[in-house]
Amino acid sequence: MPDAAQLARFEKGRGFIAALDQSGGSTPDALRRYGVDESQYRDEEEMLERIHAARSRVLTSSAFTGDRILGAILFDGTLDRTVDGIGVAAYLWKVKGILPFLKIDHGLDDPRDGVQTMREINDLDGLLAHAADRGVFGTKERSLVHAADPIGIARVVAQQIQVAEHVLAAGLVPILEPEIDIRIPDKQRAEELLKAQLLAQLDALPEAGRVAVKLTLPSVDGFYGELVDHPRVARVVALSGGYGRDEANARLARNPGVIASFSRALLDGLAVSQSDDEFTRTLDASIESIARASRT
């Protein structure tokens, strides 16, 4: 079972979840936005070193603290690295008072039935045991919905629930992330199908199981209120999904009980060339705007 104090903080604490789990194909783009292009690293290992340096600068910033940041999601390549000589997950909780989460999915399968389910997660139980040993509180696992296809959406949710059962058995708290692409024309209908499937399938979890659900900001304000109030759901969190920070914050503020779990919308405006003071001011303004929108 999760640590009682951490679970209470997750369920009742103020703040939002910082998504710092860029990996694989998303890392070069994240580095480019930070001002580091491909000419500045020779191979994948150097690329990962550069993104870890960028993440470490965020984590050690005086703006990045537990009074506004509830949790942070890490990439598995970060788990065995250190910040100020301390393992990253331990640093987050023991130094900053921020709950550490681990992205455990290994990307997406090819599209079928209007969705992309997760690829098979090799040695899932071993990965979860390693995460628990490193002090991780919970996990995040992402699927992607491209169309309002009832068969595909039911399959996405069934897989999310199946993985969540493994995560709960390992003593961690899963964040289910069945993302809906904000660009699709039938987004609202996809949201209706997704909510219905989540409400139908959440009861398949162990009786004591508590999960979080990470969802695309909905087309109808307050649409996920039933999930916010569901007895198996510890938190409902929202991804920015490609909306700019201002629009994402505005949409989030219109959804009571939902907190942010932003990535690009959190890190926009940060640059390797900034002085420490400028970096801190930029990050502080971003964090404050997202924390404020998460207080509804």
C-alpha positions as CSV (number, residue, x, y, z in Angstrom):
1,M,0.0,0.0,0.0
2,P,1.2,3.6,-0.6
3,D,2.5,5.6,2.3
4,A,-0.4,7.0,4.2
5,A,1.0,10.5,4.6
6,Q,1.9,10.6,0.9
7,L,-1.6,9.3,-0.1
8,A,-3.3,11.9,2.1
9,R,-1.2,14.6,0.5
10,F,-2.0,13.4,-3.0
11,E,-5.8,13.2,-2.3
12,K,-6.1,16.5,-0.4
13,G,-3.1,18.6,-1.1
14,R,-3.0,21.8,-3.2
15,G,-0.9,22.3,-6.2
16,F,-0.5,20.5,-9.6
17,I,1.6,17.8,-11.2
18,A,4.6,18.8,-13.3
19,A,5.1,16.6,-16.3
20,L,8.8,16.3,-16.7
21,D,8.8,12.9,-18.5
22,Q,9.8,13.9,-22.1
23,S,11.5,10.8,-23.6
24,G,12.4,9.2,-26.9
25,G,11.2,11.2,-29.8
26,S,10.0,14.1,-27.7
27,T,13.4,14.9,-26.2
28,P,15.0,16.6,-29.2
29,D,11.9,18.9,-29.5
30,A,12.0,19.7,-25.8
31,L,15.7,20.5,-26.0
32,R,15.1,22.7,-29.1
33,R,12.5,24.7,-27.2
34,Y,15.0,25.1,-24.4
35,G,17.6,26.4,-26.9
36,V,19.7,23.2,-27.3
37,D,19.7,21.9,-30.9
38,E,21.0,18.6,-32.3
39,S,24.5,20.1,-33.1
40,Q,25.1,20.4,-29.3
41,Y,25.1,16.7,-28.6
42,R,26.7,13.8,-30.4
43,D,24.5,10.8,-29.5
44,E,21.6,9.7,-27.4
45,E,23.6,9.5,-24.1
46,E,24.7,13.2,-24.5
47,M,21.1,14.1,-25.4
48,L,19.9,12.5,-22.2
49,E,22.6,14.3,-20.2
50,R,21.4,17.6,-21.7
51,I,17.8,17.0,-20.9
52,H,18.7,15.9,-17.4
53,A,20.6,19.1,-16.9
54,A,17.6,21.0,-18.0
55,R,15.3,19.1,-15.7
56,S,17.7,19.5,-12.8
57,R,17.7,23.2,-13.3
58,V,13.9,23.1,-12.9
59,L,13.9,20.8,-9.9
60,T,16.5,22.8,-8.0
61,S,15.0,26.2,-8.7
62,S,13.7,28.0,-5.7
63,A,10.4,28.4,-7.6
64,F,9.9,24.7,-7.8
65,T,8.5,23.8,-4.3
66,G,5.9,21.6,-2.7
67,D,3.6,24.5,-1.8
68,R,2.5,24.8,-5.4
69,I,3.8,21.5,-7.0
70,L,2.0,18.4,-5.7
71,G,3.8,15.9,-7.9
72,A,6.3,15.5,-10.7
73,I,6.3,12.8,-13.4
74,L,9.7,11.4,-14.4
75,F,11.0,9.5,-17.4
76,D,12.5,6.1,-16.5
77,G,15.9,7.2,-17.8
78,T,15.8,9.8,-15.0
79,L,15.1,7.4,-12.2
80,D,18.7,6.3,-11.6
81,R,20.2,9.7,-12.0
82,T,20.8,12.2,-9.2
83,V,20.1,15.8,-8.3
84,D,22.6,17.4,-5.9
85,G,24.0,14.0,-5.2
86,I,20.6,12.5,-4.3
87,G,18.4,10.1,-6.3
88,V,15.8,12.1,-8.2
89,A,12.8,10.6,-6.6
90,A,14.2,10.9,-3.1
91,Y,15.2,14.5,-3.9
92,L,11.7,15.4,-4.9
93,W,10.0,14.0,-1.8
94,K,12.7,14.5,0.9
95,V,14.0,17.9,-0.2
96,K,11.1,19.5,-2.0
97,G,8.1,17.7,-0.5
98,I,6.9,16.8,-4.0
99,L,5.4,13.3,-4.9
100,P,7.5,11.5,-7.5
101,F,5.7,9.6,-10.3
102,L,7.2,7.5,-13.1
103,K,6.1,7.3,-16.7
104,I,6.0,3.5,-17.3
105,D,4.6,3.2,-20.8
106,H,7.0,2.5,-23.7
107,G,5.1,4.4,-26.4
108,L,2.1,3.5,-28.5
109,D,1.0,0.7,-30.8
110,D,0.0,1.5,-34.4
111,P,-3.5,3.0,-34.7
112,R,-6.5,0.6,-34.8
113,D,-10.2,1.3,-34.2
114,G,-9.5,5.0,-33.9
115,V,-7.0,4.6,-30.9
116,Q,-3.5,3.8,-30.0
117,T,-3.1,1.5,-27.1
118,M,0.1,1.2,-25.1
119,R,2.9,-1.1,-26.4
120,E,3.5,-4.1,-24.2
121,I,5.5,-3.0,-21.2
122,N,8.4,-5.5,-20.9
123,D,9.0,-6.8,-17.3
124,L,6.3,-4.5,-15.9
125,D,6.5,-6.1,-12.4
126,G,10.3,-5.6,-12.4
127,L,10.0,-2.0,-13.4
128,L,7.4,-1.3,-10.7
129,A,9.6,-3.0,-8.1
130,H,12.5,-0.9,-9.1
131,A,10.4,2.2,-9.0
132,A,9.2,1.4,-5.5
133,D,12.8,0.7,-4.4
134,R,13.8,4.2,-5.6
135,G,11.0,5.9,-3.6
136,V,8.5,6.5,-6.4
137,F,4.9,7.2,-5.2
138,G,3.0,6.5,-8.4
139,T,3.1,5.9,-12.2
140,K,1.7,7.4,-15.3
141,E,0.7,5.4,-18.5
142,R,-0.5,7.0,-21.7
143,S,-2.8,5.9,-24.5
144,L,-4.2,8.1,-27.3
145,V,-7.7,8.5,-28.8
146,H,-8.0,9.7,-32.4
147,A,-11.7,9.2,-33.0
148,A,-15.0,8.6,-31.2
149,D,-14.9,4.9,-31.8
150,P,-16.7,3.0,-29.1
151,I,-14.7,-0.3,-29.7
152,G,-11.4,1.4,-29.6
153,I,-12.1,3.5,-26.6
154,A,-13.4,0.5,-24.6
155,R,-10.1,-1.3,-25.5
156,V,-8.0,1.7,-24.3
157,V,-9.8,1.8,-21.0
158,A,-9.6,-1.9,-20.5
159,Q,-5.9,-1.8,-21.0
160,Q,-5.5,1.1,-18.7
161,I,-7.4,-0.7,-15.9
162,Q,-5.3,-3.9,-16.4
163,V,-2.1,-2.0,-16.0
164,A,-3.5,-0.1,-13.0
165,E,-4.1,-3.4,-11.3
166,H,-0.4,-4.3,-11.6
167,V,0.6,-0.9,-10.3
168,L,-1.7,-1.1,-7.3
169,A,-0.4,-4.6,-6.5
170,A,3.1,-3.1,-6.4
171,G,2.0,-0.6,-3.8
172,L,2.0,2.4,-6.1
173,V,-0.7,4.8,-7.3
174,P,-1.4,4.8,-11.0
175,I,-2.3,7.8,-13.2
176,L,-4.4,6.5,-16.1
177,E,-3.9,8.7,-19.1
178,P,-6.3,8.0,-22.0
179,E,-5.5,11.2,-23.9
180,I,-7.9,12.5,-26.5
181,D,-6.3,14.4,-29.4
182,I,-7.6,18.0,-29.2
183,R,-7.6,18.3,-33.0
184,I,-10.2,15.6,-33.9
185,P,-13.6,16.8,-35.1
186,D,-15.6,14.5,-32.8
187,K,-13.6,15.3,-29.6
188,Q,-16.8,15.9,-27.5
189,R,-18.3,12.6,-28.6
190,A,-15.0,10.9,-27.8
191,E,-15.1,12.4,-24.3
192,E,-18.6,11.1,-23.8
193,L,-17.6,7.6,-24.7
194,L,-14.4,7.8,-22.7
195,K,-16.2,9.0,-19.5
196,A,-18.8,6.2,-19.8
197,Q,-16.2,3.6,-20.2
198,L,-14.2,4.9,-17.2
199,L,-17.2,4.9,-15.0
200,A,-18.2,1.4,-16.1
201,Q,-14.7,-0.1,-15.7
202,L,-13.3,1.6,-12.6
203,D,-15.3,-0.8,-10.4
204,A,-13.2,-3.7,-11.8
205,L,-10.3,-2.4,-9.6
206,P,-9.5,-3.9,-6.2
207,E,-11.9,-2.5,-3.6
208,A,-9.2,-0.5,-1.8
209,G,-7.6,0.7,-5.1
210,R,-7.3,4.4,-5.6
211,V,-6.2,5.8,-9.0
212,A,-5.8,9.2,-10.6
213,V,-7.1,9.9,-14.1
214,K,-5.3,12.3,-16.5
215,L,-7.5,13.6,-19.2
216,T,-7.6,16.1,-22.0
217,L,-9.3,19.3,-21.0
218,P,-12.9,18.8,-21.9
219,S,-15.1,20.6,-24.5
220,V,-17.9,21.0,-21.9
221,D,-16.9,22.8,-18.6
222,G,-17.2,20.5,-15.6
223,F,-17.7,17.5,-17.7
224,Y,-15.6,15.1,-15.6
225,G,-17.3,16.0,-12.3
226,E,-18.6,12.4,-11.9
227,L,-15.0,11.2,-12.0
228,V,-13.8,13.9,-9.5
229,D,-16.4,12.5,-7.1
230,H,-15.9,8.8,-7.9
231,P,-14.8,6.7,-4.8
232,R,-12.0,4.9,-6.7
233,V,-10.5,8.2,-8.1
234,A,-8.0,10.0,-5.9
235,R,-7.5,12.9,-8.3
236,V,-8.6,14.0,-11.8
237,V,-5.8,15.9,-13.6
238,A,-5.7,17.6,-16.9
239,L,-3.1,17.6,-19.6
240,S,-2.6,20.7,-21.7
241,G,-2.7,18.6,-24.9
242,G,-1.3,21.3,-27.2
243,Y,-3.3,24.2,-25.9
244,G,-1.1,27.2,-25.1
245,R,-0.6,28.0,-21.4
246,D,-3.1,30.8,-21.2
247,E,-5.9,28.9,-22.9
248,A,-5.1,25.7,-20.9
249,N,-5.2,27.7,-17.7
250,A,-8.5,29.3,-18.6
251,R,-10.1,26.0,-19.5
252,L,-8.7,24.3,-16.4
253,A,-10.1,27.0,-14.1
254,R,-13.6,26.2,-15.5
255,N,-13.4,22.6,-14.3
256,P,-13.8,22.4,-10.5
257,G,-11.9,19.7,-8.7
258,V,-9.5,19.1,-11.6
259,I,-5.8,20.0,-11.3
260,A,-3.2,20.5,-14.0
261,S,-0.6,18.1,-15.1
262,F,1.1,20.2,-17.7
263,S,4.4,19.7,-19.6
264,R,4.9,22.1,-22.5
265,A,2.6,24.7,-20.9
266,L,4.8,24.6,-17.8
267,L,8.2,24.8,-19.4
268,D,7.4,27.3,-22.2
269,G,9.7,30.4,-22.0
270,L,12.6,28.7,-20.3
271,A,15.9,28.8,-22.1
272,V,19.4,27.5,-21.4
273,S,20.8,31.0,-22.1
274,Q,18.8,32.7,-19.3
275,S,20.5,33.9,-16.2
276,D,19.5,32.1,-13.0
277,D,17.4,35.0,-11.9
278,E,15.6,35.3,-15.3
279,F,15.1,31.5,-15.3
280,T,13.6,31.6,-11.8
281,R,11.3,34.5,-12.6
282,T,10.0,32.8,-15.8
283,L,9.4,29.5,-14.0
284,D,7.9,31.2,-11.0
285,A,5.3,33.0,-13.2
286,S,4.5,29.8,-15.1
287,I,4.0,27.8,-11.9
288,E,1.9,30.5,-10.2
289,S,-0.5,30.8,-13.2
290,I,-1.0,27.0,-13.3
291,A,-1.3,26.6,-9.6
292,R,-3.9,29.4,-9.5
293,A,-5.9,27.7,-12.3
294,S,-5.7,24.4,-10.3
295,R,-7.3,25.9,-7.2
296,T,-10.9,25.7,-8.4
